[in-house]
Amino acid sequence: MPGRSFNDLSSDIVVPAFVVDEVTGAANGLAGALDALGATVIAGAQDLSGLHAGKLLIADMGLTNLLPEVKADATVVFSADRSEIGLGLLIGGASGRFPRPAAAIAAGPWPLADEVRVLWNKLAPQTPLLRSVNTIEQVYLTVKNYEKVPARLNAVQLAQARRVVASEVDASLLLDNAHPIGREDIVTPLMFEHRLLEQARRVNKHIVLPEGTEERILRAAHRLAEQKICRLTLLGDPAAIGQLAAELGLTIDGIQLIDPQTSQLREQFAAHYAELRAKKGVTLEQARERVADVSYFGTMMVLEGLADGMVSGSVNTTAHTIRPALEVIKTKPGVSVVSSVFLMCLADRVLVFGDCAVNPNPTPDQVADIAISSAATAKQFGIEPKVAMLSYSTGTSGTGPDVEQTIEATRLVRQRAPGLIVDGPLQYDAAVDAAVARTKLPDSPVAGQATVLIFPDLQTGNNTYKAVQRSAGALAIGPVLQGLNKPVNDLSRGALVADIVNTVAITAIQAGLE
């Protein structure tokens, strides 16, 4: 019954609602996961509509043990460098002794032998073989999650939905006398991501992506440009980037492409870099060679004002991303250390975890700087900072050198940022759980309501963020680097396309607040 308001049915419902015809054919299951992973169908059936993952089978065993486990509704995930798994699935199916799976996914950054693809098309043309550069674990978690979420609409279906809403929904009921309902402090991961993209779109900054020939980067760039989130430059051979985009069916119109090896900017950057690093003995010839590297070239673009920020790390190491920034962009005045935070999107709120990626054993002085920087980052993204300095002790319940370091770091934060709401030492449960806080530290201005959680060392921080991410199903956005004069952010080498999009949006927002 399209277009009929629920207000017609019941006076008890105060929120206008409409029932519209179902938009069919949306992508979930394997099709949705394919999009999220930036994966491609490389052999077999190309149409994934209506195909679900069924039983996910990780091929971490030999063929003798694997083939008896394969069922007709199963999706087999195997490492791309194990061609014998792909060939074994084909031979097992062709022999008639074992069923062919519903689909197979070759995962990981390693090349898959072309013979597997060729034979797959001949022996299993009805079974899709997918290819993803993500790890087996990431593929497993993404496919598993997509079996649980509502379908995603493609462009045609979105257009259909808009037409239905325009023709069937009385917008005046939604817009007239509008007022907020529900709890204003609830922020879901979807709400937070939407806010990020909207905020980035408003500031309209220019971000450089040095790893322009990497497939996930290219897919993210396509999405960012299509949604007009920011302006972009991709580094790499323009011909190679264009060819890969064409193969993937991606549009990169409006995205600037620069090859550091041949760019006229190389000489300008080399001269400036040599000048900045002269005291370190860097010659002009060495500088020419160094700025031809994509990470250095991208960093110099940011330094020279030709880009507002940089995002890298999908194939390069964290050190390779950060080192050039430390050499030429340097830290903000008054900041002793570059650090990082993760924005942890839980079911109903967003927490800021720092430092979980950069500094292994910070001193109390550095922990204080990390806390102040993390509070500033929280504010940038609309999170009111209430800072918990974490330890294995709450208040005066414990003693020891580690607790004393947290007490000293807390004192330094209060001294340097007297307007900041901070308390410590606090245990994690006392920091975030109001019931525990009432028992352990009832008079604390932070306990039970902390939004920024500062860990005493990298080992604690990194393991905690991963535990919360995996066990609580939290969306972890980051690491977001802080303390640099201009925004440069690092990606996990296993980053999904959505992770890259979020990180670029964050970088644009940081640039807009400089």
Secondary structure by P-SEA (a helix, b strand, c coil): ccccccccccccccbbbbbcccccccccaaaaaaaaaccccccccccccccccccccccccccccccccccccbbbbbbcccaaaaaaaaaaaaaccccccccccccccccccaaaaaaaaaccccbbbbbbcccaaaaaaaaaaaacccccccaaaaaaaaaaaaccccccccccccccccccccccaaaaaaaaaaaaaaabbbbbbcccccaaaaaaaaaaaaaccccccccccaaaaaaaaaaaccccccbbbbccccccaaaaaaaaaaaaaccccccaaaaaaaaccaaaaaaaaaaaccccccccccccccccccccccccccccccccccccccccccccbbbbbccccccccccaaaaaaaaaaaaaaaaaacccccccccccccccccccaaaaaaaaaaaaaaaacccccccccccccccccaaaaacccccccccccccbbbbccaaaaaaaaaaaaccccccccccccccccbbbbbbcccccaaaaaaaaaaaaaaaaac
